[in-house]
Amino acid sequence: MSPIKLVVLAILFYIAYRLLTSGKKKDKAENLSASTEQDSAPVADVLVEDPVCRKLVPKQQAVRLQHKEKIVYFCSEACCDRFVSQEGEKV
Ligand SMILES: [Zn+2]
């Protein structure tokens, strides 16, 4: 066997190895991105969107409003009041 063939075989093995491990690596990358997202938010909490100002608020700190059998979250009482008055006008 010539040295060139050995190099080609080595490259093929490397590619096969990369293909076999790429699935696992992808999972790890997803886990990493998920953990970095948690790191950016100091509170391990779910972020909810304020429908009035589109701000993302941690669920625990958000102002809650029961609205049409579902709970709506706001960054502040002011946004909550604004939402209530807007919805009142619509209906
Ligand atoms: Zn708001």
PDB file of the backbone (N, CA, C, O) and the ligand in Angstrom, with CONECT records:
HET     ZN  A 101       1
ATOM      1  N   MET A   1       0.846  -1.209   0.000  1.00  0.00           N
ATOM      2  CA  MET A   1       0.000   0.000   0.000  1.00  0.00           C
ATOM      3  C   MET A   1       0.879   1.257   0.000  1.00  0.00           C
ATOM      4  O   MET A   1       1.811   1.372   0.796  1.00  0.00           O
ATOM      5  N   SER A   2       0.576   2.181  -0.886  1.00  0.00           N
ATOM      6  CA  SER A   2       1.396   3.392  -0.991  1.00  0.00           C
ATOM      7  C   SER A   2       1.043   4.372   0.123  1.00  0.00           C
ATOM      8  O   SER A   2      -0.075   4.362   0.639  1.00  0.00           O
ATOM      9  N   PRO A   3       2.009   5.222   0.488  1.00  0.00           N
ATOM     10  CA  PRO A   3       1.737   6.200   1.574  1.00  0.00           C
ATOM     11  C   PRO A   3       0.558   7.113   1.249  1.00  0.00           C
ATOM     12  O   PRO A   3      -0.182   7.519   2.145  1.00  0.00           O
ATOM     13  N   ILE A   4       0.385   7.437  -0.041  1.00  0.00           N
ATOM     14  CA  ILE A   4      -0.727   8.331  -0.420  1.00  0.00           C
ATOM     15  C   ILE A   4      -2.069   7.673  -0.078  1.00  0.00           C
ATOM     16  O   ILE A   4      -2.980   8.319   0.439  1.00  0.00           O
ATOM     17  N   LYS A   5      -2.168   6.364  -0.383  1.00  0.00           N
ATOM     18  CA  LYS A   5      -3.413   5.648  -0.070  1.00  0.00           C
ATOM     19  C   LYS A   5      -3.691   5.656   1.428  1.00  0.00           C
ATOM     20  O   LYS A   5      -4.838   5.755   1.864  1.00  0.00           O
ATOM     21  N   LEU A   6      -2.619   5.548   2.204  1.00  0.00           N
ATOM     22  CA  LEU A   6      -2.786   5.587   3.662  1.00  0.00           C
ATOM     23  C   LEU A   6      -3.344   6.932   4.105  1.00  0.00           C
ATOM     24  O   LEU A   6      -4.208   7.008   4.978  1.00  0.00           O
ATOM     25  N   VAL A   7      -2.830   7.998   3.480  1.00  0.00           N
ATOM     26  CA  VAL A   7      -3.312   9.345   3.822  1.00  0.00           C
ATOM     27  C   VAL A   7      -4.789   9.468   3.450  1.00  0.00           C
ATOM     28  O   VAL A   7      -5.595   9.989   4.221  1.00  0.00           O
ATOM     29  N   VAL A   8      -5.133   8.972   2.240  1.00  0.00           N
ATOM     30  CA  VAL A   8      -6.531   9.035   1.792  1.00  0.00           C
ATOM     31  C   VAL A   8      -7.415   8.246   2.762  1.00  0.00           C
ATOM     32  O   VAL A   8      -8.496   8.699   3.137  1.00  0.00           O
ATOM     33  N   LEU A   9      -6.944   7.066   3.160  1.00  0.00           N
ATOM     34  CA  LEU A   9      -7.706   6.251   4.117  1.00  0.00           C
ATOM     35  C   LEU A   9      -7.894   6.997   5.436  1.00  0.00           C
ATOM     36  O   LEU A   9      -8.973   6.984   6.028  1.00  0.00           O
ATOM     37  N   ALA A  10      -6.821   7.647   5.880  1.00  0.00           N
ATOM     38  CA  ALA A  10      -6.892   8.392   7.135  1.00  0.00           C
ATOM     39  C   ALA A  10      -7.934   9.497   7.032  1.00  0.00           C
ATOM     40  O   ALA A  10      -8.712   9.727   7.958  1.00  0.00           O
ATOM     41  N   ILE A  11      -7.936  10.182   5.879  1.00  0.00           N
ATOM     42  CA  ILE A  11      -8.917  11.268   5.682  1.00  0.00           C
ATOM     43  C   ILE A  11     -10.333  10.696   5.671  1.00  0.00           C
ATOM     44  O   ILE A  11     -11.249  11.261   6.269  1.00  0.00           O
ATOM     45  N   LEU A  12     -10.500   9.544   4.969  1.00  0.00           N
ATOM     46  CA  LEU A  12     -11.821   8.912   4.916  1.00  0.00           C
ATOM     47  C   LEU A  12     -12.286   8.516   6.315  1.00  0.00           C
ATOM     48  O   LEU A  12     -13.446   8.714   6.677  1.00  0.00           O
ATOM     49  N   PHE A  13     -11.368   7.956   7.091  1.00  0.00           N
ATOM     50  CA  PHE A  13     -11.713   7.592   8.473  1.00  0.00           C
ATOM     51  C   PHE A  13     -12.105   8.825   9.271  1.00  0.00           C
ATOM     52  O   PHE A  13     -13.043   8.797  10.068  1.00  0.00           O
ATOM     53  N   TYR A  14     -11.365   9.912   9.041  1.00  0.00           N
ATOM     54  CA  TYR A  14     -11.641  11.152   9.755  1.00  0.00           C
ATOM     55  C   TYR A  14     -13.032  11.672   9.400  1.00  0.00           C
ATOM     56  O   TYR A  14     -13.798  12.079  10.273  1.00  0.00           O
ATOM     57  N   ILE A  15     -13.348  11.651   8.088  1.00  0.00           N
ATOM     58  CA  ILE A  15     -14.670  12.117   7.639  1.00  0.00           C
ATOM     59  C   ILE A  15     -15.770  11.237   8.236  1.00  0.00           C
ATOM     60  O   ILE A  15     -16.787  11.731   8.722  1.00  0.00           O
ATOM     61  N   ALA A  16     -15.538   9.897   8.186  1.00  0.00           N
ATOM     62  CA  ALA A  16     -16.531   8.974   8.744  1.00  0.00           C
ATOM     63  C   ALA A  16     -16.717   9.239  10.234  1.00  0.00           C
ATOM     64  O   ALA A  16     -17.836   9.218  10.747  1.00  0.00           O
ATOM     65  N   TYR A  17     -15.607   9.488  10.917  1.00  0.00           N
ATOM     66  CA  TYR A  17     -15.662   9.760  12.356  1.00  0.00           C
ATOM     67  C   TYR A  17     -16.453  11.034  12.624  1.00  0.00           C
ATOM     68  O   TYR A  17     -17.277  11.087  13.536  1.00  0.00           O
ATOM     69  N   ARG A  18     -16.189  12.068  11.809  1.00  0.00           N
ATOM     70  CA  ARG A  18     -16.897  13.344  11.969  1.00  0.00           C
ATOM     71  C   ARG A  18     -18.402  13.170  11.727  1.00  0.00           C
ATOM     72  O   ARG A  18     -19.231  13.731  12.443  1.00  0.00           O
ATOM     73  N   LEU A  19     -18.735  12.367  10.685  1.00  0.00           N
ATOM     74  CA  LEU A  19     -20.143  12.140  10.371  1.00  0.00           C
ATOM     75  C   LEU A  19     -20.834  11.402  11.514  1.00  0.00           C
ATOM     76  O   LEU A  19     -21.966  11.717  11.879  1.00  0.00           O
ATOM     77  N   LEU A  20     -20.134  10.415  12.071  1.00  0.00           N
ATOM     78  CA  LEU A  20     -20.730   9.626  13.161  1.00  0.00           C
ATOM     79  C   LEU A  20     -20.912  10.467  14.422  1.00  0.00           C
ATOM     80  O   LEU A  20     -21.884  10.291  15.157  1.00  0.00           O
ATOM     81  N   THR A  21     -19.982  11.373  14.667  1.00  0.00           N
ATOM     82  CA  THR A  21     -20.044  12.147  15.911  1.00  0.00           C
ATOM     83  C   THR A  21     -20.777  13.470  15.744  1.00  0.00           C
ATOM     84  O   THR A  21     -21.050  14.154  16.730  1.00  0.00           O
ATOM     85  N   SER A  22     -21.103  13.841  14.493  1.00  0.00           N
ATOM     86  CA  SER A  22     -21.721  15.156  14.268  1.00  0.00           C
ATOM     87  C   SER A  22     -23.078  15.243  14.952  1.00  0.00           C
ATOM     88  O   SER A  22     -23.436  16.294  15.482  1.00  0.00           O
ATOM     89  N   GLY A  23     -23.844  14.140  14.946  1.00  0.00           N
ATOM     90  CA  GLY A  23     -25.165  14.150  15.594  1.00  0.00           C
ATOM     91  C   GLY A  23     -25.044  14.438  17.067  1.00  0.00           C
ATOM     92  O   GLY A  23     -25.792  15.247  17.617  1.00  0.00           O
ATOM     93  N   LYS A  24     -24.086  13.766  17.718  1.00  0.00           N
ATOM     94  CA  LYS A  24     -23.890  13.983  19.150  1.00  0.00           C
ATOM     95  C   LYS A  24     -23.430  15.401  19.420  1.00  0.00           C
ATOM     96  O   LYS A  24     -23.873  16.046  20.370  1.00  0.00           O
ATOM     97  N   LYS A  25     -22.510  15.889  18.547  1.00  0.00           N
ATOM     98  CA  LYS A  25     -21.976  17.232  18.752  1.00  0.00           C
ATOM     99  C   LYS A  25     -23.076  18.267  18.621  1.00  0.00           C
ATOM    100  O   LYS A  25     -23.075  19.277  19.325  1.00  0.00           O
ATOM    101  N   LYS A  26     -24.023  18.012  17.709  1.00  0.00           N
ATOM    102  CA  LYS A  26     -25.116  18.957  17.516  1.00  0.00           C
ATOM    103  C   LYS A  26     -25.949  19.049  18.797  1.00  0.00           C
ATOM    104  O   LYS A  26     -26.332  20.136  19.228  1.00  0.00           O
ATOM    105  N   ASP A  27     -26.223  17.869  19.403  1.00  0.00           N
ATOM    106  CA  ASP A  27     -26.985  17.866  20.649  1.00  0.00           C
ATOM    107  C   ASP A  27     -26.268  18.684  21.714  1.00  0.00           C
ATOM    108  O   ASP A  27     -26.874  19.464  22.448  1.00  0.00           O
ATOM    109  N   LYS A  28     -24.933  18.476  21.772  1.00  0.00           N
ATOM    110  CA  LYS A  28     -24.163  19.197  22.773  1.00  0.00           C
ATOM    111  C   LYS A  28     -24.234  20.690  22.531  1.00  0.00           C
ATOM    112  O   LYS A  28     -24.349  21.480  23.467  1.00  0.00           O
ATOM    113  N   ALA A  29     -24.162  21.071  21.250  1.00  0.00           N
ATOM    114  CA  ALA A  29     -24.214  22.492  20.915  1.00  0.00           C
ATOM    115  C   ALA A  29     -25.554  23.082  21.329  1.00  0.00           C
ATOM    116  O   ALA A  29     -25.623  24.202  21.833  1.00  0.00           O
ATOM    117  N   GLU A  30     -26.628  22.309  21.108  1.00  0.00           N
ATOM    118  CA  GLU A  30     -27.954  22.797  21.484  1.00  0.00           C
ATOM    119  C   GLU A  30     -28.053  22.971  22.996  1.00  0.00           C
ATOM    120  O   GLU A  30     -28.612  23.950  23.492  1.00  0.00           O
ATOM    121  N   ASN A  31     -27.497  21.998  23.715  1.00  0.00           N
ATOM    122  CA  ASN A  31     -27.504  22.103  25.166  1.00  0.00           C
ATOM    123  C   ASN A  31     -26.724  23.322  25.625  1.00  0.00           C
ATOM    124  O   ASN A  31     -27.116  24.020  26.560  1.00  0.00           O
ATOM    125  N   LEU A  32     -25.584  23.568  24.928  1.00  0.00           N
ATOM    126  CA  LEU A  32     -24.745  24.699  25.288  1.00  0.00           C
ATOM    127  C   LEU A  32     -25.489  26.003  25.060  1.00  0.00           C
ATOM    128  O   LEU A  32     -25.467  26.891  25.912  1.00  0.00           O
ATOM    129  N   SER A  33     -26.153  26.124  23.905  1.00  0.00           N
ATOM    130  CA  SER A  33     -26.870  27.360  23.608  1.00  0.00           C
ATOM    131  C   SER A  33     -27.999  27.562  24.609  1.00  0.00           C
ATOM    132  O   SER A  33     -28.291  28.690  25.008  1.00  0.00           O
ATOM    133  N   ALA A  34     -28.634  26.464  25.013  1.00  0.00           N
ATOM    134  CA  ALA A  34     -29.715  26.556  25.988  1.00  0.00           C
ATOM    135  C   ALA A  34     -29.166  27.044  27.327  1.00  0.00           C
ATOM    136  O   ALA A  34     -29.786  27.867  28.002  1.00  0.00           O
ATOM    137  N   SER A  35     -27.992  26.525  27.702  1.00  0.00           N
ATOM    138  CA  SER A  35     -27.432  26.923  28.994  1.00  0.00           C
ATOM    139  C   SER A  35     -26.941  28.359  28.946  1.00  0.00           C
ATOM    140  O   SER A  35     -27.018  29.067  29.950  1.00  0.00           O
ATOM    141  N   THR A  36     -26.430  28.813  27.782  1.00  0.00           N
ATOM    142  CA  THR A  36     -25.970  30.198  27.696  1.00  0.00           C
ATOM    143  C   THR A  36     -27.155  31.149  27.771  1.00  0.00           C
ATOM    144  O   THR A  36     -27.040  32.253  28.303  1.00  0.00           O
ATOM    145  N   GLU A  37     -28.310  30.714  27.231  1.00  0.00           N
ATOM    146  CA  GLU A  37     -29.505  31.548  27.330  1.00  0.00           C
ATOM    147  C   GLU A  37     -29.892  31.723  28.797  1.00  0.00           C
ATOM    148  O   GLU A  37     -30.295  32.804  29.225  1.00  0.00           O
ATOM    149  N   GLN A  38     -29.760  30.637  29.552  1.00  0.00           N
ATOM    150  CA  GLN A  38     -30.082  30.719  30.975  1.00  0.00           C
ATOM    151  C   GLN A  38     -29.089  31.622  31.688  1.00  0.00           C
ATOM    152  O   GLN A  38     -29.450  32.335  32.625  1.00  0.00           O
ATOM    153  N   ASP A  39     -27.808  31.591  31.234  1.00  0.00           N
ATOM    154  CA  ASP A  39     -26.795  32.405  31.867  1.00  0.00           C
ATOM    155  C   ASP A  39     -27.077  33.890  31.673  1.00  0.00           C
ATOM    156  O   ASP A  39     -26.845  34.702  32.569  1.00  0.00           O
ATOM    157  N   SER A  40     -27.586  34.237  30.475  1.00  0.00           N
ATOM    158  CA  SER A  40     -27.843  35.648  30.192  1.00  0.00           C
ATOM    159  C   SER A  40     -28.959  36.189  31.092  1.00  0.00           C
ATOM    160  O   SER A  40     -28.970  37.371  31.434  1.00  0.00           O
ATOM    161  N   ALA A  41     -29.901  35.310  31.473  1.00  0.00           N
ATOM    162  CA  ALA A  41     -30.940  35.712  32.415  1.00  0.00           C
ATOM    163  C   ALA A  41     -30.555  35.226  33.801  1.00  0.00           C
ATOM    164  O   ALA A  41     -30.544  34.020  34.048  1.00  0.00           O
ATOM    165  N   PRO A  42     -30.239  36.141  34.709  1.00  0.00           N
ATOM    166  CA  PRO A  42     -29.792  35.738  36.046  1.00  0.00           C
ATOM    167  C   PRO A  42     -30.823  34.908  36.788  1.00  0.00           C
ATOM    168  O   PRO A  42     -30.467  33.986  37.521  1.00  0.00           O
ATOM    169  N   VAL A  43     -32.083  35.223  36.609  1.00  0.00           N
ATOM    170  CA  VAL A  43     -33.149  34.458  37.246  1.00  0.00           C
ATOM    171  C   VAL A  43     -33.500  33.286  36.338  1.00  0.00           C
ATOM    172  O   VAL A  43     -33.844  33.486  35.173  1.00  0.00           O
ATOM    173  N   ALA A  44     -33.417  32.071  36.858  1.00  0.00           N
ATOM    174  CA  ALA A  44     -33.789  30.900  36.069  1.00  0.00           C
ATOM    175  C   ALA A  44     -35.301  30.880  35.949  1.00  0.00           C
ATOM    176  O   ALA A  44     -35.996  30.210  36.714  1.00  0.00           O
ATOM    177  N   ASP A  45     -35.791  31.624  34.981  1.00  0.00           N
ATOM    178  CA  ASP A  45     -37.228  31.821  34.870  1.00  0.00           C
ATOM    179  C   ASP A  45     -37.617  31.910  33.403  1.00  0.00           C
ATOM    180  O   ASP A  45     -36.771  32.116  32.532  1.00  0.00           O
ATOM    181  N   VAL A  46     -38.896  31.754  33.148  1.00  0.00           N
ATOM    182  CA  VAL A  46     -39.405  31.851  31.795  1.00  0.00           C
ATOM    183  C   VAL A  46     -39.675  33.320  31.470  1.00  0.00           C
ATOM    184  O   VAL A  46     -40.236  34.063  32.275  1.00  0.00           O
ATOM    185  N   LEU A  47     -39.258  33.715  30.264  1.00  0.00           N
ATOM    186  CA  LEU A  47     -39.539  35.093  29.854  1.00  0.00           C
ATOM    187  C   LEU A  47     -40.876  35.143  29.133  1.00  0.00           C
ATOM    188  O   LEU A  47     -41.169  34.306  28.279  1.00  0.00           O
ATOM    189  N   VAL A  48     -41.668  36.118  29.482  1.00  0.00           N
ATOM    190  CA  VAL A  48     -42.966  36.306  28.837  1.00  0.00           C
ATOM    191  C   VAL A  48     -42.975  37.675  28.162  1.00  0.00           C
ATOM    192  O   VAL A  48     -42.329  38.615  28.624  1.00  0.00           O
ATOM    193  N   GLU A  49     -43.728  37.771  27.047  1.00  0.00           N
ATOM    194  CA  GLU A  49     -43.741  39.028  26.312  1.00  0.00           C
ATOM    195  C   GLU A  49     -44.893  39.906  26.745  1.00  0.00           C
ATOM    196  O   GLU A  49     -46.045  39.478  26.821  1.00  0.00           O
ATOM    197  N   ASP A  50     -44.549  41.139  27.025  1.00  0.00           N
ATOM    198  CA  ASP A  50     -45.546  42.145  27.330  1.00  0.00           C
ATOM    199  C   ASP A  50     -46.249  42.516  26.017  1.00  0.00           C
ATOM    200  O   ASP A  50     -45.589  43.008  25.101  1.00  0.00           O
ATOM    201  N   PRO A  51     -47.569  42.295  25.896  1.00  0.00           N
ATOM    202  CA  PRO A  51     -48.257  42.561  24.629  1.00  0.00           C
ATOM    203  C   PRO A  51     -48.364  44.050  24.314  1.00  0.00           C
ATOM    204  O   PRO A  51     -48.664  44.412  23.177  1.00  0.00           O
ATOM    205  N   VAL A  52     -48.127  44.915  25.287  1.00  0.00           N
ATOM    206  CA  VAL A  52     -48.250  46.357  25.075  1.00  0.00           C
ATOM    207  C   VAL A  52     -46.942  46.930  24.553  1.00  0.00           C
ATOM    208  O   VAL A  52     -46.928  47.565  23.499  1.00  0.00           O
ATOM    209  N   CYS A  53     -45.839  46.719  25.269  1.00  0.00           N
ATOM    210  CA  CYS A  53     -44.566  47.318  24.863  1.00  0.00           C
ATOM    211  C   CYS A  53     -43.601  46.293  24.282  1.00  0.00           C
ATOM    212  O   CYS A  53     -42.469  46.643  23.948  1.00  0.00           O
ATOM    213  N   ARG A  54     -44.023  45.025  24.151  1.00  0.00           N
ATOM    214  CA  ARG A  54     -43.224  43.945  23.548  1.00  0.00           C
ATOM    215  C   ARG A  54     -41.932  43.679  24.308  1.00  0.00           C
ATOM    216  O   ARG A  54     -40.987  43.120  23.753  1.00  0.00           O
ATOM    217  N   LYS A  55     -41.891  44.073  25.558  1.00  0.00           N
ATOM    218  CA  LYS A  55     -40.718  43.824  26.387  1.00  0.00           C
ATOM    219  C   LYS A  55     -40.807  42.408  26.947  1.00  0.00           C
ATOM    220  O   LYS A  55     -41.895  41.922  27.257  1.00  0.00           O
ATOM    221  N   LEU A  56     -39.646  41.746  27.073  1.00  0.00           N
ATOM    222  CA  LEU A  56     -39.627  40.416  27.680  1.00  0.00           C
ATOM    223  C   LEU A  56     -39.414  40.553  29.172  1.00  0.00           C
ATOM    224  O   LEU A  56     -38.463  41.192  29.622  1.00  0.00           O
ATOM    225  N   VAL A  57     -40.303  39.948  29.929  1.00  0.00           N
ATOM    226  CA  VAL A  57     -40.280  40.070  31.381  1.00  0.00           C
ATOM    227  C   VAL A  57     -40.199  38.679  32.000  1.00  0.00           C
ATOM    228  O   VAL A  57     -40.871  37.759  31.536  1.00  0.00           O
ATOM    229  N   PRO A  58     -39.377  38.513  33.051  1.00  0.00           N
ATOM    230  CA  PRO A  58     -39.404  37.236  33.772  1.00  0.00           C
ATOM    231  C   PRO A  58     -40.795  37.005  34.362  1.00  0.00           C
ATOM    232  O   PRO A  58     -41.384  37.887  34.987  1.00  0.00           O
ATOM    233  N   LYS A  59     -41.297  35.795  34.143  1.00  0.00           N
ATOM    234  CA  LYS A  59     -42.671  35.483  34.538  1.00  0.00           C
ATOM    235  C   LYS A  59     -42.952  35.803  36.003  1.00  0.00           C
ATOM    236  O   LYS A  59     -44.023  36.298  36.351  1.00  0.00           O
ATOM    237  N   GLN A  60     -41.971  35.511  36.849  1.00  0.00           N
ATOM    238  CA  GLN A  60     -42.193  35.715  38.295  1.00  0.00           C
ATOM    239  C   GLN A  60     -42.355  37.186  38.645  1.00  0.00           C
ATOM    240  O   GLN A  60     -43.066  37.529  39.590  1.00  0.00           O
ATOM    241  N   GLN A  61     -41.685  38.071  37.872  1.00  0.00           N
ATOM    242  CA  GLN A  61     -41.749  39.498  38.185  1.00  0.00           C
ATOM    243  C   GLN A  61     -42.848  40.210  37.423  1.00  0.00           C
ATOM    244  O   GLN A  61     -43.131  41.380  37.680  1.00  0.00           O
ATOM    245  N   ALA A  62     -43.473  39.505  36.483  1.00  0.00           N
ATOM    246  CA  ALA A  62     -44.453  40.151  35.614  1.00  0.00           C
ATOM    247  C   ALA A  62     -45.758  40.443  36.350  1.00  0.00           C
ATOM    248  O   ALA A  62     -46.126  39.766  37.310  1.00  0.00           O
ATOM    249  N   VAL A  63     -46.441  41.478  35.862  1.00  0.00           N
ATOM    250  CA  VAL A  63     -47.782  41.791  36.357  1.00  0.00           C
ATOM    251  C   VAL A  63     -48.753  40.886  35.617  1.00  0.00           C
ATOM    252  O   VAL A  63     -48.764  40.862  34.386  1.00  0.00           O
ATOM    253  N   ARG A  64     -49.559  40.152  36.346  1.00  0.00           N
ATOM    254  CA  ARG A  64     -50.472  39.187  35.735  1.00  0.00           C
ATOM    255  C   ARG A  64     -51.865  39.751  35.585  1.00  0.00           C
ATOM    256  O   ARG A  64     -52.345  40.522  36.416  1.00  0.00           O
ATOM    257  N   LEU A  65     -52.498  39.344  34.501  1.00  0.00           N
ATOM    258  CA  LEU A  65     -53.887  39.740  34.290  1.00  0.00           C
ATOM    259  C   LEU A  65     -54.639  38.566  33.688  1.00  0.00           C
ATOM    260  O   LEU A  65     -54.228  38.003  32.674  1.00  0.00           O
ATOM    261  N   GLN A  66     -55.733  38.209  34.317  1.00  0.00           N
ATOM    262  CA  GLN A  66     -56.589  37.157  33.776  1.00  0.00           C
ATOM    263  C   GLN A  66     -57.395  37.776  32.646  1.00  0.00           C
ATOM    264  O   GLN A  66     -58.183  38.697  32.862  1.00  0.00           O
ATOM    265  N   HIS A  67     -57.192  37.260  31.438  1.00  0.00           N
ATOM    266  CA  HIS A  67     -57.868  37.860  30.291  1.00  0.00           C
ATOM    267  C   HIS A  67     -58.392  36.761  29.373  1.00  0.00           C
ATOM    268  O   HIS A  67     -57.608  35.994  28.813  1.00  0.00           O
ATOM    269  N   LYS A  68     -59.679  36.682  29.220  1.00  0.00           N
ATOM    270  CA  LYS A  68     -60.333  35.692  28.361  1.00  0.00           C
ATOM    271  C   LYS A  68     -59.806  34.281  28.616  1.00  0.00           C
ATOM    272  O   LYS A  68     -59.314  33.623  27.699  1.00  0.00           O
ATOM    273  N   GLU A  69     -59.908  33.830  29.834  1.00  0.00           N
ATOM    274  CA  GLU A  69     -59.522  32.487  30.270  1.00  0.00           C
ATOM    275  C   GLU A  69     -58.041  32.183  30.090  1.00  0.00           C
ATOM    276  O   GLU A  69     -57.634  31.024  30.178  1.00  0.00           O
ATOM    277  N   LYS A  70     -57.217  33.227  29.836  1.00  0.00           N
ATOM    278  CA  LYS A  70     -55.776  33.003  29.862  1.00  0.00           C
ATOM    279  C   LYS A  70     -55.092  34.159  30.568  1.00  0.00           C
ATOM    280  O   LYS A  70     -55.631  35.261  30.665  1.00  0.00           O
ATOM    281  N   ILE A  71     -53.886  33.881  31.061  1.00  0.00           N
ATOM    282  CA  ILE A  71     -53.189  34.903  31.831  1.00  0.00           C
ATOM    283  C   ILE A  71     -52.246  35.670  30.904  1.00  0.00           C
ATOM    284  O   ILE A  71     -51.457  35.081  30.165  1.00  0.00           O
ATOM    285  N   VAL A  72     -52.348  36.995  30.963  1.00  0.00           N
ATOM    286  CA  VAL A  72     -51.477  37.867  30.180  1.00  0.00           C
ATOM    287  C   VAL A  72     -50.485  38.510  31.147  1.00  0.00           C
ATOM    288  O   VAL A  72     -50.833  38.867  32.272  1.00  0.00           O
ATOM    289  N   TYR A  73     -49.243  38.649  30.684  1.00  0.00           N
ATOM    290  CA  TYR A  73     -48.190  39.177  31.557  1.00  0.00           C
ATOM    291  C   TYR A  73     -47.705  40.533  31.054  1.00  0.00           C
ATOM    292  O   TYR A  73     -47.604  40.766  29.849  1.00  0.00           O
ATOM    293  N   PHE A  74     -47.410  41.415  31.994  1.00  0.00           N
ATOM    294  CA  PHE A  74     -46.950  42.759  31.659  1.00  0.00           C
ATOM    295  C   PHE A  74     -45.712  43.120  32.466  1.00  0.00           C
ATOM    296  O   PHE A  74     -45.448  42.547  33.523  1.00  0.00           O
ATOM    297  N   CYS A  75     -44.949  44.097  31.936  1.00  0.00           N
ATOM    298  CA  CYS A  75     -43.731  44.525  32.629  1.00  0.00           C
ATOM    299  C   CYS A  75     -44.086  45.413  33.812  1.00  0.00           C
ATOM    300  O   CYS A  75     -43.346  45.469  34.794  1.00  0.00           O
ATOM    301  N   SER A  76     -45.226  46.113  33.723  1.00  0.00           N
ATOM    302  CA  SER A  76     -45.600  47.045  34.801  1.00  0.00           C
ATOM    303  C   SER A  76     -47.110  47.200  34.864  1.00  0.00           C
ATOM    304  O   SER A  76     -47.835  46.794  33.956  1.00  0.00           O
ATOM    305  N   GLU A  77     -47.561  47.792  35.948  1.00  0.00           N
ATOM    306  CA  GLU A  77     -48.988  48.072  36.118  1.00  0.00           C
ATOM    307  C   GLU A  77     -49.469  49.009  35.008  1.00  0.00           C
ATOM    308  O   GLU A  77     -50.594  48.884  34.524  1.00  0.00           O
ATOM    309  N   ALA A  78     -48.600  49.954  34.609  1.00  0.00           N
ATOM    310  CA  ALA A  78     -48.975  50.927  33.571  1.00  0.00           C
ATOM    311  C   ALA A  78     -49.347  50.207  32.279  1.00  0.00           C
ATOM    312  O   ALA A  78     -50.354  50.533  31.651  1.00  0.00           O
ATOM    313  N   CYS A  79     -48.527  49.219  31.878  1.00  0.00           N
ATOM    314  CA  CYS A  79     -48.810  48.471  30.651  1.00  0.00           C
ATOM    315  C   CYS A  79     -50.088  47.655  30.817  1.00  0.00           C
ATOM    316  O   CYS A  79     -50.879  47.523  29.883  1.00  0.00           O
ATOM    317  N   CYS A  80     -50.277  47.114  32.007  1.00  0.00           N
ATOM    318  CA  CYS A  80     -51.481  46.333  32.291  1.00  0.00           C
ATOM    319  C   CYS A  80     -52.722  47.214  32.130  1.00  0.00           C
ATOM    320  O   CYS A  80     -53.704  46.819  31.500  1.00  0.00           O
ATOM    321  N   ASP A  81     -52.658  48.420  32.714  1.00  0.00           N
ATOM    322  CA  ASP A  81     -53.786  49.348  32.614  1.00  0.00           C
ATOM    323  C   ASP A  81     -54.056  49.718  31.156  1.00  0.00           C
ATOM    324  O   ASP A  81     -55.205  49.804  30.721  1.00  0.00           O
ATOM    325  N   ARG A  82     -52.946  49.939  30.399  1.00  0.00           N
ATOM    326  CA  ARG A  82     -53.071  50.315  28.994  1.00  0.00           C
ATOM    327  C   ARG A  82     -53.748  49.191  28.209  1.00  0.00           C
ATOM    328  O   ARG A  82     -54.612  49.431  27.365  1.00  0.00           O
ATOM    329  N   PHE A  83     -53.328  47.945  28.514  1.00  0.00           N
ATOM    330  CA  PHE A  83     -53.908  46.786  27.834  1.00  0.00           C
ATOM    331  C   PHE A  83     -55.401  46.688  28.133  1.00  0.00           C
ATOM    332  O   PHE A  83     -56.216  46.444  27.243  1.00  0.00           O
ATOM    333  N   VAL A  84     -55.738  46.883  29.405  1.00  0.00           N
ATOM    334  CA  VAL A  84     -57.151  46.783  29.831  1.00  0.00           C
ATOM    335  C   VAL A  84     -57.980  47.844  29.110  1.00  0.00           C
ATOM    336  O   VAL A  84     -59.073  47.554  28.624  1.00  0.00           O
ATOM    337  N   SER A  85     -57.460  49.078  29.041  1.00  0.00           N
ATOM    338  CA  SER A  85     -58.230  50.156  28.399  1.00  0.00           C
ATOM    339  C   SER A  85     -58.347  49.913  26.892  1.00  0.00           C
ATOM    340  O   SER A  85     -59.393  50.180  26.299  1.00  0.00           O
ATOM    341  N   GLN A  86     -57.263  49.402  26.268  1.00  0.00           N
ATOM    342  CA  GLN A  86     -57.305  49.113  24.828  1.00  0.00           C
ATOM    343  C   GLN A  86     -58.298  48.006  24.508  1.00  0.00           C
ATOM    344  O   GLN A  86     -59.085  48.101  23.567  1.00  0.00           O
ATOM    345  N   GLU A  87     -58.239  46.946  25.323  1.00  0.00           N
ATOM    346  CA  GLU A  87     -59.152  45.821  25.114  1.00  0.00           C
ATOM    347  C   GLU A  87     -60.586  46.262  25.341  1.00  0.00           C
ATOM    348  O   GLU A  87     -61.508  45.808  24.664  1.00  0.00           O
ATOM    349  N   GLY A  88     -60.763  47.179  26.334  1.00  0.00           N
ATOM    350  CA  GLY A  88     -62.091  47.691  26.628  1.00  0.00           C
ATOM    351  C   GLY A  88     -62.661  48.444  25.435  1.00  0.00           C
ATOM    352  O   GLY A  88     -63.856  48.357  25.151  1.00  0.00           O
ATOM    353  N   GLU A  89     -61.791  49.193  24.729  1.00  0.00           N
ATOM    354  CA  GLU A  89     -62.240  49.943  23.565  1.00  0.00           C
ATOM    355  C   GLU A  89     -62.618  49.016  22.409  1.00  0.00           C
ATOM    356  O   GLU A  89     -63.577  49.268  21.680  1.00  0.00           O
ATOM    357  N   LYS A  90     -61.836  47.931  22.256  1.00  0.00           N
ATOM    358  CA  LYS A  90     -62.051  47.002  21.146  1.00  0.00           C
ATOM    359  C   LYS A  90     -63.382  46.280  21.275  1.00  0.00           C
ATOM    360  O   LYS A  90     -64.106  46.107  20.295  1.00  0.00           O
ATOM    361  N   VAL A  91     -63.702  45.853  22.522  1.00  0.00           N
ATOM    362  CA  VAL A  91     -64.906  45.039  22.707  1.00  0.00           C
ATOM    363  C   VAL A  91     -66.150  45.910  22.711  1.00  0.00           C
ATOM    364  O   VAL A  91     -67.261  45.400  22.855  1.00  0.00           O
TER     365      VAL A  91
HETATM  366 ZN    ZN A 101     -44.612  46.965  29.247  1.00  0.00          ZN2+
END
